């Protein structure tokens, strides 16, 4: 099934060219709109180490509730470059997250303060979390992304699963874009497998052909390397001393329960098929 995988190794950028924002170039790209003629125009997404850490920490802080934030960056050819990210004050539940007036006001103020200190990057997308049920776009997510691609292009959606990230020790994340409403994508074969909870399978299946996944990679500058070293020096003791059995207890229990439900459903289907076959066989023998 379609889904985000483990994070690949960080790509070290000697020069900080990916952080340099050319406003004129961005305007030229937006004016040409190459993504209109080719719905699959954007093939890759590059995320800075700083943005990745911010998103993962925010997603983890939400626990079992979904959280949401914004992506900052630019486009370089067919690659969407995420240079930074910031959290939004939104109300989340275990199945959805809603951005109200307070969140929009916060976003506008944040962008104004960025411009004031010389940060000219534009908002290039949004991110939110799927705690424990993988990286894909739900029906609500598809609707949100479609609307933003209609009015805010270029626009990217990133989904992070903080529960599976902690469970596996690797960042579980995916980057996505939706297709235009009437577009019928070619069948590109099976996507990367990921386990979808039984309660989410229908929502996943209905909307799986309405979007596609971008190839995701990560980069860091020399300053990022220094910041990562400082973070490691501060938190390495807690990281080494934490027990995965305790941290993953709830997630593991949930996975076992979901697997039991799927097995029970499969067994019921097989039994029903057997009974139907018996009835047909019995009917054929009479007369």
PyMOL commands that set and color helices and strands:
alter all, ss='L'
color gray80, all
select helices_A, chain A and resi 17-19+23-32+34-37+49-61+101-116+139-151+162-168+198-210+222-241+244-247+249-285
alter helices_A, ss='H'
color red, helices_A
select strands_A, chain A and resi 10-12+44-48+68-76+79-87+91-92+97-98+122-129+156-160+173-178+211-220
alter strands_A, ss='S'
color yellow, strands_A
deselect
rebuild
show_as cartoon
